[in-house]
Amino acid sequence: MNTIRTFIAVESSPEVREAAGRLVQQWERLSRDVKWVEPENMHLTLKFLGDVDSEQIPSVTEAVRKAAAECRPFELEIRGTGAFPSLRRPNVFWLGVGQGAELLGILAQKVERTLEPLGFRPEDRPFHGHLTLGRVRRGGGQLAALLERLRKEQDFQAGWVSVRQITLFSSQLTPQGPIYTPLDHAPLAGDS
Protein backbone atom coordinates (compact mmCIF):
# COMPACT_ATOMS: atom_id res chain seq x y z
CA MET A 1 0.00 0.00 0.00
CA ASN A 2 1.40 3.39 -1.04
CA THR A 3 0.57 6.12 1.47
CA ILE A 4 0.97 9.89 1.48
CA ARG A 5 1.28 11.87 4.72
CA THR A 6 -1.42 14.50 4.27
CA PHE A 7 -3.00 17.56 5.88
CA ILE A 8 -5.44 20.34 4.95
CA ALA A 9 -4.54 23.95 5.64
CA VAL A 10 -5.00 27.62 4.90
CA GLU A 11 -1.79 28.97 3.44
CA SER A 12 -0.29 32.01 5.14
CA SER A 13 0.18 35.36 3.41
CA PRO A 14 3.63 36.77 2.54
CA GLU A 15 2.99 39.60 5.04
CA VAL A 16 2.33 37.16 7.88
CA ARG A 17 5.24 34.87 6.95
CA GLU A 18 7.60 37.85 6.97
CA ALA A 19 6.39 39.12 10.36
CA ALA A 20 6.45 35.63 11.87
CA GLY A 21 9.93 35.04 10.44
CA ARG A 22 11.20 38.23 12.09
CA LEU A 23 9.70 37.14 15.41
CA VAL A 24 11.30 33.70 15.15
CA GLN A 25 14.69 35.30 14.37
CA GLN A 26 14.45 37.25 17.63
CA TRP A 27 13.23 34.29 19.67
CA GLU A 28 15.69 31.71 18.38
CA ARG A 29 18.52 33.59 20.10
CA LEU A 30 16.78 33.02 23.45
CA SER A 31 16.67 29.21 23.38
CA ARG A 32 18.30 26.40 21.44
CA ASP A 33 15.75 23.98 22.80
CA VAL A 34 13.16 24.82 20.13
CA LYS A 35 12.96 23.57 16.52
CA TRP A 36 11.66 26.63 14.67
CA VAL A 37 9.42 26.44 11.60
CA GLU A 38 10.76 27.92 8.37
CA PRO A 39 8.56 30.88 7.29
CA GLU A 40 7.72 29.24 3.94
CA ASN A 41 6.24 26.27 5.86
CA MET A 42 3.95 28.37 8.07
CA HIS A 43 0.25 27.66 7.60
CA LEU A 44 -2.97 27.21 9.57
CA THR A 45 -3.82 23.51 9.74
CA LEU A 46 -7.52 22.72 9.46
CA LYS A 47 -7.07 18.94 9.70
CA PHE A 48 -4.12 16.57 9.85
CA LEU A 49 -4.96 13.30 8.12
CA GLY A 50 -1.73 11.37 8.60
CA ASP A 51 -0.83 8.58 6.19
CA VAL A 52 -3.51 8.30 3.51
CA ASP A 53 -3.66 5.51 0.93
CA SER A 54 -2.76 7.14 -2.40
CA GLU A 55 -5.87 5.59 -3.98
CA GLN A 56 -8.00 7.53 -1.48
CA ILE A 57 -6.50 10.95 -2.38
CA PRO A 58 -9.11 11.68 -5.13
CA SER A 59 -11.95 11.09 -2.63
CA VAL A 60 -10.21 13.28 -0.06
CA THR A 61 -9.75 15.99 -2.70
CA GLU A 62 -13.44 15.84 -3.60
CA ALA A 63 -14.45 16.08 0.08
CA VAL A 64 -12.15 19.06 0.67
CA ARG A 65 -13.55 20.82 -2.41
CA LYS A 66 -17.09 20.21 -1.13
CA ALA A 67 -16.24 21.70 2.28
CA ALA A 68 -14.57 24.75 0.69
CA ALA A 69 -17.56 25.36 -1.59
CA GLU A 70 -19.77 25.72 1.51
CA CYS A 71 -17.84 28.76 2.81
CA ARG A 72 -17.44 32.29 1.50
CA PRO A 73 -14.00 33.96 1.36
CA PHE A 74 -13.03 35.92 4.46
CA GLU A 75 -10.20 37.89 6.05
CA LEU A 76 -8.23 36.39 8.92
CA GLU A 77 -6.16 38.38 11.40
CA ILE A 78 -3.01 36.69 12.73
CA ARG A 79 -2.20 38.08 16.15
CA GLY A 80 -1.14 37.13 19.65
CA THR A 81 1.39 34.59 20.86
CA GLY A 82 0.99 31.54 23.04
CA ALA A 83 1.98 27.95 23.68
CA PHE A 84 0.33 24.51 23.79
CA PRO A 85 -0.61 22.99 26.13
CA SER A 86 0.20 26.04 28.30
CA LEU A 87 2.89 28.63 29.02
CA ARG A 88 3.87 26.62 32.11
CA ARG A 89 4.49 23.45 30.07
CA PRO A 90 5.07 24.59 26.47
CA ASN A 91 5.46 22.04 23.68
CA VAL A 92 4.46 24.25 20.74
CA PHE A 93 4.82 28.03 20.30
CA TRP A 94 2.26 29.72 18.05
CA LEU A 95 0.70 32.85 16.64
CA GLY A 96 -3.03 33.01 17.21
CA VAL A 97 -6.04 34.21 15.29
CA GLY A 98 -8.01 37.41 15.98
CA GLN A 99 -10.77 38.60 13.65
CA GLY A 100 -12.07 35.78 11.46
CA ALA A 101 -11.39 33.07 14.06
CA GLU A 102 -15.04 32.01 14.13
CA LEU A 103 -15.15 31.67 10.33
CA LEU A 104 -11.93 29.64 10.37
CA GLY A 105 -13.50 27.35 12.97
CA ILE A 106 -16.60 26.89 10.81
CA LEU A 107 -14.39 26.04 7.84
CA ALA A 108 -12.51 23.45 9.94
CA GLN A 109 -15.84 21.92 11.06
CA LYS A 110 -17.00 21.63 7.45
CA VAL A 111 -13.73 19.89 6.52
CA GLU A 112 -14.19 17.49 9.47
CA ARG A 113 -17.79 16.76 8.46
CA THR A 114 -17.02 16.03 4.79
CA LEU A 115 -14.08 13.76 5.65
CA GLU A 116 -15.82 11.71 8.34
CA PRO A 117 -17.66 9.44 5.83
CA LEU A 118 -14.23 8.57 4.37
CA GLY A 119 -13.11 7.18 7.73
CA PHE A 120 -11.29 10.21 9.16
CA ARG A 121 -12.34 10.61 12.77
CA PRO A 122 -13.18 14.09 14.05
CA GLU A 123 -10.79 15.64 16.55
CA ASP A 124 -11.55 15.02 20.22
CA ARG A 125 -10.47 18.51 21.22
CA PRO A 126 -11.92 21.84 20.08
CA PHE A 127 -10.37 23.53 17.04
CA HIS A 128 -7.89 26.28 17.93
CA GLY A 129 -6.69 28.13 14.83
CA HIS A 130 -3.00 28.92 15.02
CA LEU A 131 0.20 29.25 13.05
CA THR A 132 2.96 27.07 14.54
CA LEU A 133 6.24 28.91 15.11
CA GLY A 134 8.27 26.19 16.80
CA ARG A 135 8.27 22.94 18.77
CA VAL A 136 10.21 22.29 21.97
CA ARG A 137 12.85 19.61 21.50
CA ARG A 138 12.77 16.58 23.79
CA GLY A 139 14.34 17.38 27.09
CA GLY A 140 14.31 21.08 26.21
CA GLY A 141 14.42 22.93 29.48
CA GLN A 142 16.16 26.24 28.81
CA LEU A 143 13.04 28.24 28.02
CA ALA A 144 12.79 30.89 30.78
CA ALA A 145 14.08 33.83 28.68
CA LEU A 146 11.92 32.80 25.72
CA LEU A 147 8.79 32.49 27.85
CA GLU A 148 9.41 35.90 29.40
CA ARG A 149 9.72 37.42 25.91
CA LEU A 150 6.62 35.57 24.70
CA ARG A 151 4.56 37.00 27.55
CA LYS A 152 5.64 40.50 26.52
CA GLU A 153 4.58 39.83 22.90
CA GLN A 154 1.12 38.40 23.59
CA ASP A 155 -0.44 41.19 21.50
CA PHE A 156 1.96 40.74 18.56
CA GLN A 157 0.30 41.72 15.24
CA ALA A 158 1.52 39.59 12.31
CA GLY A 159 -0.97 40.82 9.69
CA TRP A 160 -3.82 39.41 7.66
CA VAL A 161 -4.52 36.37 5.51
CA SER A 162 -7.12 36.63 2.76
CA VAL A 163 -8.74 33.17 2.89
CA ARG A 164 -9.84 32.37 -0.66
CA GLN A 165 -8.98 28.66 -0.79
CA ILE A 166 -7.84 25.74 1.28
CA THR A 167 -5.01 23.45 0.29
CA LEU A 168 -4.52 19.71 0.51
CA PHE A 169 -0.81 19.14 1.22
CA SER A 170 1.50 16.17 1.26
CA SER A 171 4.16 16.25 3.97
CA GLN A 172 7.48 14.50 3.51
CA LEU A 173 9.61 14.35 6.65
CA THR A 174 13.36 14.77 6.12
CA PRO A 175 16.30 15.28 8.51
CA GLN A 176 16.47 18.91 7.32
CA GLY A 177 12.79 19.47 8.08
CA PRO A 178 9.44 18.77 6.42
CA ILE A 179 8.75 19.37 2.75
CA TYR A 180 5.15 20.42 2.08
CA THR A 181 3.80 19.98 -1.44
CA PRO A 182 0.33 21.20 -2.51
CA LEU A 183 -1.73 18.35 -3.97
CA ASP A 184 -4.85 20.45 -4.65
CA HIS A 185 -6.29 23.91 -4.04
CA ALA A 186 -9.99 24.05 -3.19
CA PRO A 187 -11.55 27.49 -3.78
CA LEU A 188 -14.07 28.87 -1.33
CA ALA A 189 -17.57 29.64 -2.64
CA GLY A 190 -17.64 32.50 -5.13
CA ASP A 191 -13.85 32.55 -5.55
CA SER A 192 -13.18 30.25 -8.51
FENPE-V580409 format. One record per backbone hydrogen bond with DSSP energy under -1.0 kcal/mol. NH is the residue of the N-H (numbers start at 0). CO is the residue of the C=O. E is the energy in kcal/mol with one decimal. If there is no record, write none. Layout:
BEGIN
[[NH:CO:E] [NH:CO:E]]
END
This chain:
BEGIN
[[3:51:-2.7] [5:49:-2.6] [6:168:-1.8] [7:46:-3.1] [8:166:-2.5] [9:43:-2.4] [16:12:-2.6] [17:13:-2.4] [18:14:-2.1] [19:15:-3.0] [20:16:-2.4] [21:17:-2.0] [22:18:-2.0] [23:19:-2.6] [24:20:-2.2] [25:21:-1.6] [26:22:-2.5] [27:23:-2.9] [29:26:-2.0] [34:134:-3.3] [36:132:-3.1] [40:37:-2.2] [41:38:-1.6] [43:9:-2.6] [45:7:-3.1] [46:7:-1.8] [48:5:-2.1] [49:5:-1.6] [51:3:-2.3] [53:1:-3.3] [55:52:-2.4] [59:55:-2.2] [60:56:-3.0] [61:57:-2.2] [62:58:-2.2] [63:59:-2.6] [64:60:-2.4] [65:61:-2.0] [66:62:-2.3] [67:63:-2.5] [68:64:-2.1] [69:66:-1.1] [70:67:-1.8] [73:162:-1.6] [75:160:-2.6] [76:98:-2.8] [77:158:-3.2] [78:95:-1.4] [79:155:-3.0] [81:93:-1.7] [83:91:-2.3] [90:83:-3.8] [91:83:-1.9] [92:133:-2.9] [93:81:-2.4] [94:130:-2.2] [95:79:-2.6] [97:76:-2.6] [100:97:-1.7] [103:99:-2.3] [104:100:-2.3] [105:101:-2.1] [106:102:-2.2] [107:103:-2.4] [108:104:-2.2] [109:105:-2.3] [110:106:-2.1] [111:107:-2.5] [112:108:-2.7] [113:109:-2.3] [114:110:-1.6] [115:111:-1.6] [117:114:-1.4] [118:115:-2.2] [119:114:-1.5] [130:94:-2.6] [132:92:-3.1] [133:92:-1.5] [134:34:-2.3] [135:90:-2.9] [136:32:-3.1] [139:136:-2.5] [142:140:-1.5] [146:142:-2.9] [147:143:-2.2] [148:144:-2.0] [149:145:-2.7] [150:146:-2.2] [151:147:-1.3] [155:152:-2.2] [157:77:-2.5] [158:77:-1.2] [160:75:-2.8] [162:73:-2.7] [165:185:-2.3] [166:8:-3.1] [167:183:-2.7] [168:6:-3.2] [169:180:-2.7] [170:4:-2.6] [171:178:-2.6] [176:173:-1.4] [178:171:-2.6] [180:169:-2.1] [182:167:-3.9] [183:167:-1.4] [185:165:-3.4] [187:163:-2.7] [188:67:-1.3] [188:70:-2.5] [190:187:-1.9]]
END
